Amino acid sequence: MRLPSLLSLLGFIVLIIGTYCPMLRPLHLFNWNVYQMNQPYGLLLMLVGIIGVVCSVLNQSKVVRFTAYISFFLVVLLLIAAVLKVNGAFSFIPFKGLESFLIRQIKFKWGWYVLFAGPALAVLGATFPKNKLKVPPQQV
């Protein structure tokens, strides 16, 4: 297995692990991972990670590259959706001071770093150039 394939494999494994890490902590009561924020979206990330792992092991570089870019896009989309959801979660409260206080009580946790590190490693491994060693023929 080449180094870029190992890097992509590691990235997809980190992506799968990252879905179980804490992402949000609402009102300092409990932690939410991807599956508690949006379960179908978490299952989609898991499916993309599993496809990436299988294709990395089978050395399917085009599919690995596609799944790496898709996983990065999905994680960015999840972050945008989480930020929009947090900022609009208490919009029904007519008092702006209380609304902004409650929004500040929802904290983003360290799981986002892990979740972004996985697709970043996968994209790095997928776009890594192949080393083509040109060995001159030996003369006898």
C-alpha positions in Angstrom: 0.0 0.0 0.0 1.4 3.4 -1.0 1.8 6.3 1.5 -1.1 8.4 -0.1 -3.4 5.4 0.2 -2.5 5.0 3.9 -3.0 8.7 4.4 -6.5 8.5 2.8 -7.3 5.4 4.9 -6.3 7.2 8.1 -8.4 10.2 7.1 -11.5 8.1 6.5 -11.0 6.3 9.8 -10.6 9.7 11.6 -13.8 10.8 9.9 -15.7 7.8 11.2 -14.3 8.4 14.7 -15.1 12.1 14.5 -18.8 11.4 14.1 -18.8 10.1 17.7 -16.9 13.0 19.2 -18.8 15.8 21.0 -19.8 18.6 18.6 -22.2 20.9 20.6 -22.9 21.4 24.3 -26.3 23.1 24.6 -26.9 25.0 27.9 -23.9 23.2 29.5 -26.1 20.1 30.2 -24.9 17.4 27.8 -22.9 16.8 24.6 -24.2 16.2 21.2 -22.4 14.2 18.5 -23.3 14.2 14.8 -25.9 11.5 15.3 -27.7 13.4 18.0 -27.7 16.6 15.9 -29.0 15.0 12.7 -29.0 11.2 12.6 -29.6 10.7 8.8 -26.8 13.1 8.0 -24.5 11.3 10.5 -25.3 8.0 8.8 -24.5 9.6 5.4 -21.1 10.6 6.8 -20.6 7.1 8.1 -21.5 5.6 4.7 -19.0 7.9 2.9 -16.3 7.0 5.4 -16.9 3.3 5.0 -16.9 3.6 1.2 -13.6 5.5 1.5 -12.0 2.9 3.8 -13.1 0.0 1.5 -11.8 1.8 -1.7 -8.6 2.8 0.0 -7.9 -0.9 0.9 -8.9 -2.0 -2.6 -6.7 0.8 -4.1 -9.4 2.5 -6.1 -7.8 5.9 -6.4 -10.6 7.7 -8.4 -13.3 6.6 -6.0 -11.1 7.5 -3.0 -10.6 11.0 -4.5 -14.3 11.4 -5.1 -15.3 10.3 -1.6 -12.6 12.5 0.0 -14.0 15.6 -1.7 -17.6 14.6 -0.9 -16.7 14.0 2.8 -15.0 17.4 3.0 -18.0 19.1 1.4 -20.4 17.3 3.7 -18.5 18.3 6.8 -18.4 21.9 5.7 -22.1 21.8 5.0 -22.7 20.3 8.5 -20.7 23.1 10.1 -22.7 25.8 8.2 -26.0 24.1 9.1 -24.9 23.9 12.8 -24.0 27.6 12.9 -27.3 28.6 11.3 -29.2 26.4 13.6 -27.5 27.7 16.7 -28.0 31.3 15.7 -31.7 30.7 14.9 -32.6 28.4 17.8 -34.0 31.1 20.1 -35.4 33.5 17.5 -38.9 33.0 18.9 -37.9 34.9 22.1 -38.9 38.6 21.7 -36.1 39.9 24.1 -32.9 40.2 22.2 -30.7 40.3 25.3 -32.1 37.0 26.5 -31.9 35.5 23.0 -28.2 36.4 22.7 -27.5 35.1 26.2 -29.1 31.7 25.3 -27.2 31.5 22.0 -23.9 32.1 23.9 -24.8 29.1 26.1 -24.5 26.7 23.2 -20.8 25.9 22.8 -19.0 24.3 19.9 -16.8 21.5 21.2 -13.5 19.9 20.1 -15.1 17.2 18.0 -15.2 19.7 15.0 -11.4 19.6 14.8 -11.4 15.8 14.6 -14.3 15.8 12.1 -12.4 18.3 9.9 -9.1 16.5 10.3 -10.4 13.3 8.7 -11.5 14.7 5.4 -8.5 17.0 5.3 -6.2 13.9 5.6 -8.3 12.0 3.0 -8.1 14.9 0.5 -4.4 15.3 1.1 -3.8 11.6 0.5 -6.1 11.5 -2.6 -4.4 14.5 -4.2 -0.9 13.4 -3.4 1.0 12.8 -6.7 1.9 9.3 -7.6 5.7 8.7 -7.5 6.7 7.2 -10.7 10.1 5.9 -10.4 11.9 5.6 -13.7 14.6 3.1 -13.4 17.0 3.1 -16.2 17.7 -0.4 -17.8 20.7 -2.1 -16.4 23.5 -2.7 -18.9 25.4 -6.0 -18.7 
